[in-house]
Amino acid sequence: MTLRWVLASLHLLALGIGLGAVWVRARTLRGELDSRTGYYLQSHAFLTKLGLLLLILALEIWPVVTLTRWRRNLAAGKAPDLGTAPAMARISLVQTGLIVLMVFAATAMARGMG
């Protein structure tokens, strides 16, 4: 119980950090841009990070649609088809690994590697 509470709190803190980062990026990109912006387009670490994000998002489509369908079925008093749960669990584990790789790509990029 305590661990779940702590993890939920850390998750919300991560969302706040992400929101702040997106806001700062928006402010930066509205200003005058210089040649340093080209770094992102030529950075293998950035392109890897972006590719991993796109893969994570693509993998998320089917589980989101399925879970939404399950919720609708439950609301209508119908039993959802849980036969796809193991496949969605595997997708979630793959996404977890991809997120870890994204963190490595992001820290490499922040240190000028790639």
C-alpha positions in Angstrom: 0.0 0.0 0.0 2.7 2.5 0.9 4.8 1.6 -2.1 1.9 2.1 -4.4 1.3 5.5 -2.8 4.9 6.5 -3.2 5.0 5.4 -6.8 1.8 7.3 -7.6 3.3 10.4 -6.0 6.5 10.0 -8.0 4.5 9.6 -11.2 2.7 12.9 -10.6 5.9 14.6 -9.8 7.3 13.3 -13.1 4.3 14.7 -14.9 5.0 18.1 -13.4 8.6 18.0 -14.5 7.5 17.1 -18.0 5.0 19.9 -18.1 7.6 22.4 -17.1 10.1 21.1 -19.7 7.5 21.4 -22.5 6.6 24.9 -21.4 10.3 26.0 -21.4 10.7 24.4 -24.8 7.7 26.4 -26.1 9.2 29.7 -24.7 12.6 28.9 -26.2 11.3 28.1 -29.6 9.2 31.3 -29.8 12.4 33.4 -29.4 15.1 34.1 -31.9 16.7 30.8 -33.1 20.3 30.4 -33.9 22.5 27.7 -35.4 22.5 25.7 -32.1 18.9 24.6 -33.1 20.4 22.5 -35.9 22.1 20.3 -33.2 18.8 18.4 -32.7 18.4 17.6 -36.4 21.9 16.2 -36.6 22.1 14.5 -33.2 21.8 10.7 -33.5 20.9 10.6 -29.8 18.0 13.0 -30.4 16.8 11.1 -33.4 17.0 7.8 -31.5 15.0 9.3 -28.6 12.4 10.6 -31.0 12.1 7.3 -32.8 11.7 5.4 -29.5 9.0 7.8 -28.5 7.1 7.2 -31.7 7.5 3.5 -31.3 6.1 3.7 -27.7 3.2 5.8 -28.9 2.4 3.4 -31.8 2.5 0.4 -29.4 0.1 2.2 -27.1 -2.7 2.5 -29.6 -4.0 -1.0 -29.4 -4.0 -1.3 -25.6 -5.8 2.1 -25.2 -8.5 1.1 -27.7 -8.9 -2.3 -26.0 -9.0 -0.9 -22.5 -11.5 1.7 -23.6 -13.7 -1.1 -25.1 -13.4 -3.1 -21.8 -14.5 -0.1 -19.8 -17.5 0.5 -22.2 -18.5 -3.2 -21.9 -18.3 -3.1 -18.1 -20.4 0.1 -18.0 -23.0 -1.7 -20.2 -23.0 -4.7 -17.9 -21.1 -6.9 -20.3 -18.0 -8.9 -19.5 -15.0 -7.8 -21.4 -12.9 -10.3 -23.5 -9.8 -10.6 -21.3 -8.1 -13.0 -23.7 -5.9 -10.2 -25.0 -4.6 -9.2 -21.5 -1.3 -11.3 -21.8 -0.5 -9.6 -25.1 -1.1 -6.2 -23.7 1.1 -7.1 -20.7 3.9 -8.0 -23.1 3.5 -4.7 -25.0 3.7 -2.9 -21.6 6.9 -4.6 -20.8 8.4 -3.7 -24.2 7.3 -0.1 -23.7 9.0 -0.1 -20.3 12.3 -1.2 -21.9 11.9 1.4 -24.6 11.4 4.1 -22.0 14.6 3.1 -20.3 16.4 3.3 -23.6 14.8 6.8 -24.1 16.3 7.9 -20.8 19.7 6.8 -22.0 19.3 8.6 -25.3 18.1 11.8 -23.5 21.1 11.8 -21.1 23.5 11.1 -24.0 22.0 14.0 -25.9 22.2 16.3 -22.8 25.9 15.5 -22.6 26.6 16.3 -26.3 27.0 12.6 -27.2 25.8 11.4 -30.6 
